[in-house]
Amino acid sequence: MSNQALKIDLFCCSSSFDPDELVRSCGKDKNGLKVIPLPCSGKVDILYLTKAFETGADGVAVVICKKGDCRYLEGNLRARKRVEAVDMLLDEIGLGKGRMTIIQMGDGGIKQIIREVEDFRKRIEAAPRKAYSGEDPDLESKE
């Protein structure tokens, strides 16, 4: 694996916790973590998730509220379905499964999220590193 730091994009529900608190808890060395707050995790779109990989993310995590605690009733369920869809898409295009994860907010608060992000980072580090070029190799062979 190269010496280049991993880039992890973290989409999070602002209703579950304060995203600024998460950034402060990470300290100065965010270790390639980019926090993207959303009004609800259900607002995360498949386009946002795929764009994260196009712009260089090695992994993407989405923090959702506890089951039954979503202010918008089913936002966390929609987010989960979208993450699963993009994870399957990544496998289809050759990046491999497991570069997407859901982190469900628990009683551990920010510390729990940081711990789960670090576990996710370790899984990504162990996976083969592939870059998404945005080009379809099959398209070139058809022309």
N, C-alpha and C positions, 0 to 999 in steps of 0.2 A: 504494500500500500504506500502511496506517496506521503510526503511529510506535510502536505497541505491540510489545514484544519478542516474538519467536517463542518458542513453548514446544515443546521436544523432550523426549519421554520415552524413556529408554534402558533397556531391559530387558537385563540381562547375567547371564551364567553366572558364578557365584562360584567355580566350579572352574577356570575359565580364568585368572583374575587376581583381584586384590583390588579390589573396587569402591570401597573407601575411598581407595585409591591414585589411582584415576581422579578422584574428587572433589577430592582434594588437588592433583592435577595441573592441574585446571581453575582453581584459585585461588579468590579471593573472588568474582570475577565469573563465575558459572557460565553466564551468558548464557541463562537460561531452560531450562537442562538439568536434568532430574530423573532421577537414577539409581535404578533399581529392581533390586536384586540378587535373583537366583533361585538355588536350589541347582543347577539345570541349565536351560539354555535350552529344553529340551524341556518344562519345566513351564509355559512361557508358554501361555496359553489364549486362544482367540479372544475370549472374554468380556473378558479383561484388555486385549487390544489395542483392542477397540472402545470399552471404557470410558475408555481414555486419551483418545480423541477426544471422547467425551461430556463429559469434564471439562476440555476446553480445549486439548489438545495439538494443535499444527499438524502435527507429524510424530512418528513412532515408529520407533525403531531397536532391533534386537535383535542383541546380540553373541553369536555362537556360537563354539564351539571349532574348532580346526583339524580338517579332515577326518581321520577316523580316531583323533582324540584324545579323543573324548567318553567320559567315565567311565561313562556310562549307555548306551553303545554307539550308540544312534541318536537321542539327544536333540536333537542339532543338526539332524538331518534332519527330525524332527517340527516343530521350531521353524520351519524354512524353509518347510515346507508350510503351516503356519498363517499365516505372514506373507503368503505368496502368496495365500491364500484371503481374508484381510482386505483386501489391496490390491485384489483384484477386487471385493469387496463395496463398498469405498469408491467405486470407479468407478461401480458400479451405483446408488448412492444420490446421486451427483452431486458428491462431493468431489474426484473425479479420482484417477487412478492416480499412484503415485510418492510418496505420503505415508508409505509404509512402506519400510524397508530392512533388509537383513541386513548385518551387519558381521562378517566371519569373522576370528577372531583369527589373526594372522600372527606372523612373527618380529620385527616392529616394536614389539610390546608396547603399552603404554599410549599412547605417542606416535602409533602407527599408528591406534589407535582414535580419539584426539582429532582427528587429521587427517581421518579418514573422516567423523566426526560434523560437522566444519566443512564439508566438501564437501556433505554431506547438507543442512545448514542453508542453504547457498547455493542448492541446488536448490529447497528449499521457499520461500525468499525470492523466487525468480524465478517460482514458480507463483502463479496467482491465489489469493487468500486467501478461503476459504469457511469458514463455521462450521457445525457439525452441531448442529441444534436438538434432535434426538431425536424429532422429530415427522415423521410420514409425510404429505406433502402430498396424496398420492393417497387416503389414508384420509379426509380431510376432504371430498373431492369425492364419495365413495361414500355419505356419510351423508345 
